[in-house]
């Protein structure tokens, strides 16, 4: 039994006065490349990380679902018959939104008993590592197995997305949930967000002597606020003006025509998505043909595109990326939805301490809050732990 499982069982017993029936967990994710392409029916390439959210579950004799967590003193409860998208808010919208979304997706919740849930996590919140999807996927898998619903993992990913879109109110795509549910050790998930076809592609970082360094700027972002929604609206407007159902249908060689048809801001939003889709394809091909040491320029180009065309970076992210690059990183970029969060840097193992130290020093010199700097490894997706 791992420390996380033992802790989850202890915390559940402390909260509810009995042992849980089971413990499940799901990881956060790093998106290696492919940002803001998911809701444009494009391509993404994330991997599950070795930071996880754990949910301990216990039965009840009534039809109440009660949730507690280590990141809030509140215990929230709602009757299954009264659960609607408007019935919950705050952090509880993530786990309880999943319960609602299971029912919306065909689960017969009229004949299940309520449950108590206690949630713990070591996925940093607000860092762009998808702590939200880790909650959704851990809860979705736990309830699917406990209630015997029989959903496959691709459907559970859709359920997590529905919860986040409708209950939380964040217009995100399906990338985060797919990575959290489908991830495997030392591999990333190459996901076609239109067909939802997923291929697990070996990364080979360990064999190549490479580590992925995460630089958490500690600048918190909130996807339900205006910046994310405004970018999505620009993408939809650009696709419509180009006569496309989504930007997935627009190719790099269509950009000259797009420049003539679109205003400058919308064009730059479109250009980011179109070129980012191509960078995902190029990254997967390069990994297969040349190995991970050759993908650095694609990571660098992705950051420039997000900084200049999509305009979702912040000074802390730019400093993290530039400092990593200047101190030997093979490639670096911001990751996640932007407006804060984390950057990633692909670094030769021996240089990890150097890059980490230089980033911390650079943040201090600029008067920024000290960043969190740590390595992550591609890990197994959601699972039952006990």
KEVEXNU-447036 format. One record per residue (C-alpha): residue number from 1; chain; x, y, z; residue in three letters. Coordinates in steps of 0.001 Angstrom, whole numbers. Each point is the difference from the previous one (the first is absolute). Last residue first. Layout:
NUM_A_X_Y_Z_Ala;
...
END
This chain:
386_A_-7326_-114_-2971_Unk;
385_A_1764_1888_-2803_Unk;
384_A_-2620_31_-2748_Unk;
383_A_1470_1705_-3054_Unk;
382_A_203_3220_-2007_Unk;
381_A_2982_294_-2327_Unk;
380_A_3468_-1454_369_Unk;
379_A_2948_2389_22_Unk;
378_A_2167_2256_-2155_Unk;
377_A_2588_1468_2328_Unk;
376_A_97_3401_1663_Unk;
375_A_2908_2172_1105_Unk;
374_A_-297_2860_2458_Unk;
373_A_199_3787_204_Unk;
372_A_-2472_2012_2070_Unk;
371_A_531_3661_-749_Unk;
370_A_1091_2686_2481_Unk;
369_A_-2280_3040_-395_Unk;
368_A_1348_2475_-2505_Unk;
367_A_2338_2864_848_Unk;
366_A_1866_-258_-3301_Unk;
365_A_3266_-1075_1659_Unk;
364_A_-1878_-2531_2133_Unk;
363_A_-1627_-1550_-3068_Unk;
362_A_3389_-231_-1703_Unk;
361_A_1552_-1728_3022_Unk;
360_A_-2781_-2609_122_Unk;
359_A_408_-633_-3729_Unk;
358_A_3781_-291_304_Unk;
357_A_-299_-2534_2826_Unk;
356_A_-2413_-2222_-1924_Unk;
355_A_2116_164_-3142_Unk;
354_A_3136_-984_1893_Unk;
353_A_-1658_-2783_1995_Unk;
352_A_-1491_-1486_-3208_Unk;
351_A_3234_192_-2004_Unk;
350_A_1178_-3555_706_Unk;
349_A_-3350_-1442_-1147_Unk;
348_A_41_1747_-3374_Unk;
347_A_-2962_2382_1_Unk;
346_A_-3417_237_-1616_Unk;
345_A_-1535_3128_1493_Unk;
344_A_-3592_545_1072_Unk;
343_A_-1791_3196_935_Unk;
342_A_-2718_264_2593_Unk;
341_A_-3110_1916_981_Unk;
340_A_-759_3543_-993_Unk;
339_A_-2267_1501_-2663_Unk;
338_A_404_-3278_-1908_Unk;
337_A_-2194_-3001_-700_Unk;
336_A_2652_-2575_719_Unk;
335_A_3696_-31_-791_Unk;
334_A_2529_2774_-477_Unk;
333_A_2898_-1010_-2190_Unk;
332_A_3527_-1364_147_Unk;
331_A_2485_-1846_-2209_Unk;
330_A_3340_-1795_315_Unk;
329_A_621_1904_3215_Unk;
328_A_3617_1205_291_Unk;
327_A_29_3046_2205_Unk;
326_A_-1304_2621_-2416_Unk;
325_A_-2993_-2165_-896_Unk;
324_A_-969_-426_3639_Unk;
323_A_336_3727_627_Unk;
322_A_-2097_882_-3057_Unk;
321_A_-2788_-2416_944_Unk;
320_A_-212_1080_3634_Unk;
319_A_205_3680_-949_Unk;
318_A_-2815_-382_-2536_Unk;
317_A_-2159_-1774_2568_Unk;
316_A_590_2708_2600_Unk;
315_A_-712_2761_-2512_Unk;
314_A_-3428_-1484_-898_Unk;
313_A_-1014_-2240_-2901_Unk;
312_A_-3430_-215_-1601_Unk;
311_A_503_2295_-2982_Unk;
310_A_-1233_-2455_-2646_Unk;
309_A_2289_1383_-2703_Unk;
308_A_2992_1386_1934_Unk;
307_A_404_-2049_3174_Unk;
306_A_-1822_-3132_-1106_Unk;
305_A_1852_-34_-3327_Unk;
304_A_3361_676_1640_Unk;
303_A_-660_-2826_2443_Unk;
302_A_-827_-2465_-2751_Unk;
301_A_3162_937_-1887_Unk;
300_A_2138_-942_3006_Unk;
299_A_-1734_-3363_410_Unk;
298_A_464_-725_-3717_Unk;
297_A_3681_981_190_Unk;
296_A_513_-2480_2862_Unk;
295_A_-1415_-3097_-1687_Unk;
294_A_3325_-1535_-1082_Unk;
293_A_1190_-1451_3318_Unk;
292_A_-3244_-1955_283_Unk;
291_A_799_-2505_-2733_Unk;
290_A_800_344_-3694_Unk;
289_A_-2678_-1848_-1984_Unk;
288_A_-2740_-785_2514_Unk;
287_A_540_3077_2139_Unk;
286_A_261_2156_-3124_Unk;
285_A_-3293_-1323_-1373_Unk;
284_A_-1837_665_3272_Unk;
283_A_1524_3483_217_Unk;
282_A_-824_814_-3646_Unk;
281_A_-3641_-943_490_Unk;
280_A_-187_2149_3130_Unk;
279_A_1785_2847_-1789_Unk;
278_A_-2535_-145_-2828_Unk;
277_A_-2861_455_2445_Unk;
276_A_1917_2880_1543_Unk;
275_A_320_1651_-3414_Unk;
274_A_-3767_-6_-517_Unk;
273_A_-824_1001_3577_Unk;
272_A_2512_2850_115_Unk;
271_A_-947_1282_-3436_Unk;
270_A_-3674_150_971_Unk;
269_A_691_2200_3033_Unk;
268_A_2287_2156_-2146_Unk;
267_A_-2686_379_-2638_Unk;
266_A_-2605_930_2602_Unk;
265_A_2253_2769_1297_Unk;
264_A_915_1342_-3444_Unk;
263_A_-3508_99_-1464_Unk;
262_A_-813_-2938_-2237_Unk;
261_A_-500_-547_-3725_Unk;
260_A_3380_967_-1466_Unk;
259_A_2012_-1736_2731_Unk;
258_A_-2173_-3105_-402_Unk;
257_A_936_-266_-3665_Unk;
256_A_3694_28_916_Unk;
255_A_-726_-2465_2812_Unk;
254_A_-1442_-2715_-2235_Unk;
253_A_3464_-1560_-545_Unk;
252_A_142_-792_3731_Unk;
251_A_-3235_-1915_-191_Unk;
250_A_-3530_836_1124_Unk;
249_A_-2318_-2980_553_Unk;
248_A_945_-375_3671_Unk;
247_A_-959_3658_353_Unk;
246_A_-3604_-1108_311_Unk;
245_A_-3100_-270_-2190_Unk;
244_A_1856_1946_-2659_Unk;
243_A_-1322_2789_-2242_Unk;
242_A_3008_2226_686_Unk;
241_A_-2124_2581_1805_Unk;
240_A_-1550_-2787_2080_Unk;
239_A_3401_-1385_988_Unk;
238_A_1201_3438_1047_Unk;
237_A_-3107_660_2073_Unk;
236_A_361_-3353_1761_Unk;
235_A_3656_670_750_Unk;
234_A_-769_3500_1271_Unk;
233_A_-2732_-1373_2278_Unk;
232_A_2442_-2538_1461_Unk;
231_A_2519_2725_699_Unk;
230_A_-2675_2112_1724_Unk;
229_A_-1088_-2952_2142_Unk;
228_A_3557_-550_1214_Unk;
227_A_535_3645_848_Unk;
226_A_-3391_597_1618_Unk;
225_A_31_-2056_3169_Unk;
224_A_-954_-3659_295_Unk;
223_A_3560_-990_-767_Unk;
222_A_1392_1524_3197_Unk;
221_A_3727_626_226_Unk;
220_A_2356_142_2955_Unk;
219_A_3457_1512_-351_Unk;
218_A_1959_-2472_2099_Unk;
217_A_2587_-80_-2828_Unk;
216_A_62_-3798_153_Unk;
215_A_3105_-1009_-1922_Unk;
214_A_-294_-3635_-1031_Unk;
213_A_3173_-1785_-1083_Unk;
212_A_-269_-2916_-2380_Unk;
211_A_3030_-2224_293_Unk;
210_A_2292_-1405_-2667_Unk;
209_A_2583_-2778_71_Unk;
208_A_-1089_-1383_-3383_Unk;
207_A_-1185_-3281_1539_Unk;
206_A_-1962_1919_2626_Unk;
205_A_-1668_2311_-2532_Unk;
204_A_-1095_-2787_-2327_Unk;
203_A_-3369_1590_-746_Unk;
202_A_-1959_-3079_-1044_Unk;
201_A_-3189_896_-1907_Unk;
200_A_-3449_-1038_1240_Unk;
199_A_-2434_502_-2847_Unk;
198_A_-3428_1552_495_Unk;
197_A_-2955_300_-2362_Unk;
196_A_-2361_2655_1372_Unk;
195_A_-1252_563_-3593_Unk;
194_A_178_3777_249_Unk;
193_A_2446_335_2904_Unk;
192_A_2585_-2224_-1671_Unk;
191_A_2101_-989_2998_Unk;
190_A_3637_-985_144_Unk;
189_A_249_-1161_3614_Unk;
188_A_3509_97_1451_Unk;
187_A_2245_-2812_1191_Unk;
186_A_2521_-769_2737_Unk;
185_A_-2703_-1639_2166_Unk;
184_A_-3485_-9_-1493_Unk;
183_A_-2726_2617_-324_Unk;
182_A_-3567_-798_-1060_Unk;
181_A_-2088_1407_2878_Unk;
180_A_1979_3100_974_Unk;
179_A_1051_730_-3579_Unk;
178_A_-3563_-292_-1264_Unk;
177_A_-1337_2203_2814_Unk;
176_A_2472_2750_-815_Unk;
175_A_-502_-91_-3763_Unk;
174_A_-3792_135_-85_Unk;
173_A_-572_3687_-674_Unk;
172_A_-520_2864_2427_Unk;
171_A_-2872_2498_141_Unk;
170_A_191_426_3819_Unk;
169_A_-3412_336_1650_Unk;
168_A_583_-2347_2932_Unk;
167_A_-3361_-1697_-563_Unk;
166_A_-448_61_-3775_Unk;
165_A_3487_4_-1482_Unk;
164_A_1916_-1707_2813_Unk;
163_A_-2628_-2654_569_Unk;
162_A_-353_-629_-3732_Unk;
161_A_3785_-360_-314_Unk;
160_A_76_-2565_2799_Unk;
159_A_-2818_-1948_-1646_Unk;
158_A_1813_84_-3336_Unk;
157_A_3078_-1485_1685_Unk;
156_A_-2214_-2659_1618_Unk;
155_A_-1219_-885_-3490_Unk;
154_A_3563_-566_-1243_Unk;
153_A_674_-2039_3126_Unk;
152_A_-2818_-2478_-568_Unk;
151_A_-3254_289_1948_Unk;
150_A_-1284_-3091_1805_Unk;
149_A_-2200_1624_2648_Unk;
148_A_828_-2436_2792_Unk;
147_A_-724_2530_2774_Unk;
146_A_3426_-434_1575_Unk;
145_A_1823_-330_-3316_Unk;
144_A_-1563_3012_-1699_Unk;
143_A_6_1957_3254_Unk;
142_A_3742_-456_560_Unk;
141_A_876_549_-3663_Unk;
140_A_-1967_3257_-143_Unk;
139_A_1354_1213_3350_Unk;
138_A_3625_-559_-986_Unk;
137_A_-658_1479_-3437_Unk;
136_A_-1678_3160_1243_Unk;
135_A_2569_677_2717_Unk;
134_A_2939_-521_-2375_Unk;
133_A_-1807_2129_-2588_Unk;
132_A_-55_2917_2440_Unk;
131_A_3657_-351_1023_Unk;
130_A_788_537_-3630_Unk;
129_A_3730_704_56_Unk;
128_A_-476_3673_-934_Unk;
127_A_1365_1155_3347_Unk;
126_A_-3287_1119_1547_Unk;
125_A_-69_-2806_2556_Unk;
124_A_3138_-2124_345_Unk;
123_A_-797_-3729_-349_Unk;
122_A_734_-1508_3433_Unk;
121_A_-3638_-826_633_Unk;
120_A_-2534_-1128_2597_Unk;
119_A_-3720_-563_-466_Unk;
118_A_-2499_-1526_2433_Unk;
117_A_-3212_-1417_-1418_Unk;
116_A_-3123_-1189_1825_Unk;
115_A_-2463_-1913_-2128_Unk;
114_A_-3695_-98_-845_Unk;
113_A_-1816_-3141_-999_Unk;
112_A_-817_-807_-3588_Unk;
111_A_-3441_-642_-1499_Unk;
110_A_-915_3292_-1622_Unk;
109_A_3566_542_-1196_Unk;
108_A_-522_-1875_-3240_Unk;
107_A_3132_1005_-1891_Unk;
106_A_-720_1310_-3480_Unk;
105_A_2373_2909_-521_Unk;
104_A_-2118_2568_1856_Unk;
103_A_91_-2225_3072_Unk;
102_A_3795_-244_-126_Unk;
101_A_115_3768_-560_Unk;
100_A_-1824_665_3279_Unk;
99_A_2452_-2145_1980_Unk;
98_A_2911_1630_-1851_Unk;
97_A_-1282_3450_917_Unk;
96_A_17_-1141_3616_Unk;
95_A_3753_-668_-168_Unk;
94_A_922_3230_-1839_Unk;
93_A_-2764_2308_1269_Unk;
92_A_1175_-685_3567_Unk;
91_A_2921_2404_-527_Unk;
90_A_-2348_2994_-308_Unk;
89_A_-3612_-459_-995_Unk;
88_A_-2835_-2497_313_Unk;
87_A_-3731_-153_-772_Unk;
86_A_171_1902_-3289_Unk;
85_A_1108_-2948_-2122_Unk;
84_A_-2759_-2112_1611_Unk;
83_A_19_-2498_2870_Unk;
82_A_-3296_-10_1903_Unk;
81_A_-881_-3678_-455_Unk;
80_A_3543_-1026_942_Unk;
79_A_-289_1904_3261_Unk;
78_A_2849_2460_562_Unk;
77_A_2785_221_2540_Unk;
76_A_2988_2273_385_Unk;
75_A_2618_-321_2730_Unk;
74_A_1932_3233_258_Unk;
73_A_3498_350_1498_Unk;
72_A_1505_154_-3506_Unk;
71_A_3173_-1388_-1563_Unk;
70_A_53_-3296_1902_Unk;
69_A_-3365_-986_-1411_Unk;
68_A_-3609_-744_844_Unk;
67_A_-2893_-1267_-2088_Unk;
66_A_-3445_-1301_955_Unk;
65_A_-2377_-1682_-2422_Unk;
64_A_-3435_-614_1510_Unk;
63_A_-2251_-2806_-1175_Unk;
62_A_-281_-1889_3313_Unk;
61_A_1785_-2965_1579_Unk;
60_A_3473_1331_-769_Unk;
59_A_2980_-1708_-1578_Unk;
58_A_3634_1148_351_Unk;
57_A_2443_1432_-2493_Unk;
56_A_3627_1139_270_Unk;
55_A_1151_2287_-2799_Unk;
54_A_3655_568_-860_Unk;
53_A_1377_2717_-2274_Unk;
52_A_3379_-764_-1517_Unk;
51_A_3405_1442_-871_Unk;
50_A_2096_-2501_-1997_Unk;
49_A_-1116_1489_-3302_Unk;
48_A_-2442_-969_-2744_Unk;
47_A_1154_992_-3463_Unk;
46_A_-1229_2518_-2526_Unk;
45_A_236_71_-3809_Unk;
44_A_-2862_1925_-1575_Unk;
43_A_-1552_60_-3471_Unk;
42_A_-2890_2071_-1348_Unk;
41_A_-3762_159_384_Unk;
40_A_267_3725_864_Unk;
39_A_-853_-738_3629_Unk;
38_A_3217_-2037_191_Unk;
37_A_2316_2414_-1818_Unk;
36_A_303_2454_2859_Unk;
35_A_3561_-1272_655_Unk;
34_A_1523_-2937_-1872_Unk;
33_A_3358_-950_1519_Unk;
32_A_1364_-1928_2985_Unk;
31_A_-3239_542_1872_Unk;
30_A_799_-907_3551_Unk;
29_A_-2624_-1939_1870_Unk;
28_A_-1529_-525_3382_Unk;
27_A_-441_-3544_1098_Unk;
26_A_-3003_-2061_1092_Unk;
25_A_-619_-1922_3211_Unk;
24_A_-2421_-2525_1484_Unk;
23_A_-529_-1211_3559_Unk;
22_A_-2647_-2471_1127_Unk;
21_A_-2738_-849_2484_Unk;
20_A_1207_2701_2360_Unk;
19_A_626_-626_3700_Unk;
18_A_-2350_1595_2511_Unk;
17_A_-431_3217_2006_Unk;
16_A_-660_2346_-2910_Unk;
15_A_2829_2544_40_Unk;
14_A_2615_-1910_2007_Unk;
13_A_-832_-3211_-1825_Unk;
12_A_321_1770_-3355_Unk;
11_A_3285_1579_1053_Unk;
10_A_1421_-3348_1086_Unk;
9_A_-1045_-1782_-3191_Unk;
8_A_1402_2792_-2146_Unk;
7_A_3263_46_1983_Unk;
6_A_426_-3754_-411_Unk;
5_A_-631_354_-3719_Unk;
4_A_2460_2878_-365_Unk;
3_A_2654_-1808_2061_Unk;
2_A_-201_-2956_-2362_Unk;
1_A_-1372_-3399_964_Unk;
END
